[in-house]
Amino acid sequence: YSFCTLLCSSHKMQSGELFFYLFCICGFQGRFMSLFYEERGLSDSEVGIVLSVGCLISIVAAPFWTGLADSMPRHDSKEYVLTITIIAGEVAFLSAALVDLGTVPPEYSFLYLFGMRCIGSFCFATWWPLVNAISLEDLHVQHGTEGSKLFGRQRLWGAVSWLLVHVIQGPLIDIFGTKSMFFGHLVASIITIQKIQEYSSIKHDHKDEKKQASKASIFNREVFAMLTKTYESTGFFLLMFASAAGMSLVENLLFLFFVNDLGMSALGCGLSVAITVLFEIPLFLWSENAISYFGIPALLTIATLSYIVRVVIYTLVPTGWWVLLVEPLHGITIAAITVAANEFVHSRAPKGLEASAQGLLAATRNGLGFFFGTSVGGYIMDWYGSAVLYRGFAAFISVTLLIYLHSVYVIRKRERDAIALEHERERLISEKVINQMFGSVHGFEYEYEESVCVSVNQTITRYNTI
């Protein structure tokens, strides 16, 4: 706590500070939730169902909460909604302890955990789109229209938090089991709520009046139109869905594969996250240069190819410790896709609906994509094994990447053709104007020469007469 407060003490780092503490909460569940549910007697298929239903709820929850934040007549509407959802989500998460206390009969453990996951997920779904919108708004105030390119410098504090929590959480689970997750989750939530209130008071210190009521609705058609506004937008959201489905295998089911198939300990799982984050941080730090130099399509391609190579290698290594050699690719995937996706959505978001646009991205990725990946992935892992699972999803994501790249090619070609046609039109107009000008000049010169000739002839005639 003191370490992050020291580094993030200035107002310039406040949104990064929110990322740090919010990732603390998620780090004390996150990838370890599959082990958490397995320790309470759930099978791989049941774990997949419980985790995926939360994603399904996110499809509706993320647009709901972000739309509510955009439509509320408060300057701190995003911070207000974020605080409410953290409190409600924490209550839902801690209630899972009733299974350990024996209050819930074993035969009802699955249904109970399923229900608590539904409630918690309805609240968790809005955290990332809201904190993204808060950060982008803050950067816009400080740096203007180019501020969004600095998003990675704020987001890297979430990666730092993710690293620290997993390094701590892995050994704690080895020693105390997944019960240790309750305490860390509770402490992180309390601190996060405190920091949100501090951030809100600093941000709105000189804004006493209420903001004008927004015309935005909770489910805004203008935001959902972004899905099909252009071929490139459709290809982008399709890639976001597929990449999120693949990422769900990492976030929700990978540790089951590491522990059960490759014999890795919880400490090894934590180290894999640490290695990932060590490669995320510099990429987030240099995100502004990466966007300017590579562009969004290139960053998304790099992220997707890194994922494909990594998960295929997972299926080829003999023991769990070998996967640590390819974990840096996951850091590249996370950093590149996070920065590129947020820049794409933010640059195309309707004015005043920035949070809702982030909600749409979250619904596509954390909702629909994670639901598909976790639910289908759990059954494939049960029936066909991890090798088929990861190779199959690598092939699926490869196809969606090709579709996206084709959409980019088509859009860019249309833009080039439009520019070429505009240049041709300007050239033809210029030629027409020039021809008209020269035609007028030639006509003037002819009339002038003719009048001069008549005048000279008249003068000569008079001179002869004299």
N, C-alpha and C positions, 0 to 999 in steps of 0.2 A: 504493500500500500504506500509506504513512504517512498519507495523507489520510483513508482509511477507518478506520485504527486510532485516529486522533485523535477522529473523530466517534463511533466505536463503542466507546470505551474502557471504559465502564461495563458492569456485568453486565446492566443493563436493556436494552442494545442488542445483546447477544451474538447472539441469533437473527437480528437484522437483519444482523449481520456475516457470518453464514453465508450468508444470501441474497446478499450482495454478492459474495463470493468464488465461490460456486457459479455465479452468473450470469456471472462472468468466464470460467469454463471453457466454458460454453455459448455465450457471445458469440463465442469464437474458433472456433466452427463455425456453429451456428445457421443463419441465413438464407443464409449464404455457402456452405453445403454443396452447393447446386445448382450454383453456379459451380465449386466444387471438383471435383465429379464431371464436369462438362462439360469442364473443362480437361484431364481425363484420358481424353477420347475417348468418353464416354458420350452417347447421344442423349437427347432429352427424355423419351422413353418409358422408357429404361433408368434415367435419373435418377429418374423417378417410381417405378419398381419398387424401386430400392435404398432410397430414402427411405421408401417405404410399408411395406416388409417390416419395417423397424425398428419401425414403429408396430404392425404385426400382432403382433410378439413382445411388445410392451409390454402387450398385452391379458392375457397370462399372467404376464409378468415382474413387473409392478407389484403385483398381489395376492400373488404368491409372496414377494417380498422384504419387503413390509410385514407380511404374515402371519408371516413368520419373525421379524421384529423384535418383534412383539407377543408371540410365544410363547417367546422366549428368556429364560432366568432371569438377566438382567443389567440393572442400572440404566441402563447406557449402551448398551442393545441397538440403539437407532435410530442412534446415532452410530457404533457398531461396524459395522453393516451398510452404512451410508453410506460409510465409509472403504474397506471392501473393494470395493464396487462402483466407486468412483472410481479406485482403482488398476487394477482389471481393465479398466475402460472406457478408461483412458488407454493401456494397452498395445495394445488393439484399434485405437484411433484412430491411434497413431503407426505401427502396422504398415502403414498405407496408404502410407507413404513408400517401401515396397519397389517400388511401381509406378513411382515417379519414378526410382529407382535402377536400373531395368531388370532387377531380379531376377525380376519376374513378366512373362512374355511378353505382348505387347499383345493377342493373341487371348484371353487368359485374364483380362484386366484386369477385365472386368465381373464374372465369377464370383468373383474374389478380393475385389474391393471389396464385392460382395454378401455374401460370407461374413463379412468383417470388420465390416460394418454390423450383421449379425445378432448377433455376439458383443457388440459395443459397445452395441447397443440393449438387450440383455438386462440390461446393467448400468445404462445411463442411465435406464431406465424408472422406477427407484425414487427418483431424486434428489428430485424435486419432492414426491411424497407424504410422504417421510420428513422433509424439511426443513420442510414445512408442519406435520406432526405435532409435530416438535420445538418449533417456534415457538409453536403453540397450547398445548402442554403448559407451556411456559415462561410464557406469558401467564396461564394459569390459576393457576399458582403465585403469580405476582406480584399479579394483580388479581381473582382469583376467577372466578365464573361469567360475568361480563361481559367478561373479558379477551379473548375471541375477537373482539370488535368492534374491538379495537386491532390486529388482525392486519395491516391495511393499512399501519400505521406501521412495521412490521418489513419487510413485503414491498417497500416503496418503495426500500429499499437495493438490491434486485435491479434495479429500474428504473434507478437511478443507475449501477450497474455496466454494465448493458446499453448505456446511453448512451455511457459513456466508451470501452468496448471497440469499439463500432461506429464511433465517430468516429476512433479510432486505426486500426482494421482496414481501413476503406475505402481510405485512401491507401496503406497498406502493400500491399494487393492490387494496386492500380494500378501500383505501382513494382516489387514483387518477385513478384507472382503469388500464387496461393493457398498456395504453400509456406510463406509467413510464418505461416500458421495453426498449423503444427506447434509452433513455438517458443512462441507465446503460450499455446497449449493446455497445453503441458507445464509452463510456469512457473505458470500459474493453478492447475493441479492440485496441484502441490507445496505452494503457499501454502494452498490450501483444506484439504488434509489436516492441515497444521500447525494451522490455526485450529480445525478440528473437535476435535483432541486437546486444545487449550487450553480450548475451550468445555466439553468433557466433564469435564475435571479440575475446572473451576470449579463446574459444575453438581452434580457428585456428590462434592464434597470431603468432605462429612460423612456420606456413605452408604457405609460399608464393607461392610455385610452385603449378601448377594445378595437380590434381590427374589424373592418367591414365584413359583414356576413358574405361568405363566398357563395357563388351560384352553383358550386360543385355539389353533386349528389354523391351518395355513398358508392353506388355502382355507376360510374359515369361512362356514357356511350362513347364520348370523344376519346377516352383513354383506351377502351377496348378496341376502338377502331385502329389503334396502332398495330394490332396483330396482322391486319390485312391491308394496311395503307399502301404499301408497295411490295413488290416481289421480294426485295431485299429484307424488309421487315418480317415477312412471313418466313423466309429462310432463316433469319436470325433467331426468331422465337422457336422454330423447329429445332435448330441446333442447341438452343438453351434447354429445351425439353430433353433432348437425347443426352447431352453432356451431363445434365443433372441426374438423369436416370443412371448413368455410369458412375457419377460421384456418389450416389446413394449406396452403391455397393461398397465404396470405400468408407463412407461415414458410418454406415449402419451394420454391414455384414463382414467387413474386412477383418476385424479382430477375431471373429469366430473362425475365419479361415486361417489366420495366423496361429491361433491357440490350438484349434482342434486338428487341423491338417498339417501344419508345419511345426507344431510343438513349441511355439514361442511363448515366453512368459509375459505377464502384464508389464513388467519393466521393459521388455523388448518392444512391446506395443507403444509404450510411452516414448521410447527412444526414436521410434520410427516417426512419430509426430514431431519430435524435436529436430530431427534432420530435415524434415519437410519445411518447417518454419524458418530454419536458418537460411534456406534458399528463397523463401518468400520475402523476407524483410528487405534485402537489397533491391529486389524487383519492384516492390511497392515504393521504395524510396526513389527509384529512378523512373517511376511510372509516367511522369510528365514527358521525359525524353523519349520513352518507349512509344507513347501515343503519337508524338510528333514525328518520330523517325519511321516507325513501322506502320502505323495506322491500325484501325480497328480490325479489318479482315485478317491482316497478317498476325496480329496478336491472338485472335481466336483460333487461327490455324495452328500456331505454335502450341497453344494450350491443349487443343484437341489431340494433336499428334503425340504430345508428351504423355497424355493419358493412355492412348492406345498402346504405345510402346511399353509403358510401365505395367499395365495389367496383363499383357501377353507374357512379359518376363516373369510376373508372379507365378504363372502356371508352369514355369520351367525350372525354377530354383529347387534344390533338394531339401533345404532347411530354411527355417524362418529368418535366421540371421542374414541370409543372403539378400533378402528383400531390402535391407538397409542401403544397399548399393544403388538401388534405383529410386529410393524415396525422394531424392532431389527433384526428380521429374514431377512429382506431385506438387512440390512448391512452385515450380514453373507454371503448372496448370492452374493452380488456385490464384496466383497473383495475376497472371495474364488474363484469365477469363473474368475475374472480378473487376479489374480496371476497365477492360474493353466493354464489358456488358453495361456497367454503370455509365460510362461515357456515351455509349450508343443510346441508351434509354433517356438519359438526362438531356442530351442534345435534341431529342425529338419529342420531349414531353410538352403537352399543352401548358401554356402559362397559367400558373396558379394551381396546377394539378401534378406538381412534381412528386409529391408523396404517393399519389394514386398510381403514377407511372411506375414507381418503384414497387408498389404493391402488385401491379400486373407482372412485373419481372419475377417477384417472389412467388406469385401464384404459379407461374410457368415452371420455375426451377424447383423451389423448395416444396411446392405443392404437387402439381401434376407429374413433373419429372421424377421426384423422389418417391411418389406413390407407385408409379409404374415400375421403377427400378427395384424398390424394396420388396413389393408384393410378388412380382414375377421372379425376382432374384432369389427370394427365399425358397420358392418351390423348385426352381432349377437347381439350386444348391442341394436341396433334399433328394431330388430324384436323379440328377445327372452329375452332380459333383461341381466343385469350384472351377475346374479347368474349362468345362463347357460354358459355365456361367460367364467367366471373364472374357474368354475368346469370342463368345457370341455377342456380348455387348460391345466389344471392340469393333466387330464387323458392323454392327448396327450404327454405331456412332460414326464410323468411316463413311457410310452411305449419306447420313445427314450432313456431314461436313462437305461432301461433294455437292449436295443440293444447295447448301449455302453459298459455296464458292461460285456455283453456276449463277445463282441469283445476283451475286456481286458483279460477275462478268457481264450479265445481261444489262443490269442497271448502268454500269460504267460505259458499256457500249452505247446504250441509248443516250447517255449524257454526252459522249464524244460525238455521236451522230447529230445530236441537237446542236452542239457547238459548231460542228462543221456546216450544218444547214444555216445556222445564224450567220456564220462568216460568209457563206455563199450568197445569202440574201443581201447582206451588207455590200458585198462586192458588186452584185447586180444593180443594187440601188445606186451605188457610187458611179458605176459605168453609165447608168441612165442619166444621172445628173450631169456627169461630165459631157456626155453626148449632147444633152440639151444645151449646156453652156456653150460648147464649141459650135453647135449648130447656130445658136443666137449670135455668137461672135462672127462666124462666117457670114451670116446673113447681114449683120451690121456692116462688116467690111465690104461686102458686095454693094450694099446700098450706098455706103459712103463713096466707094470708088465710082459708082454710076453717077452719083450727084456731082462728084468732083469733075468727072468727064463732061457732063452737061454744062457745068459752070465754065470750064475751060473753053469748050466749043463756042459758048455764047460770047465769051470775052474775045476770042479770036475773030469771030464774025464782026463784032463791033469795031475791033481794031482795023480790020480790012475795009469796013465801010468808011471809017474816018480817013 
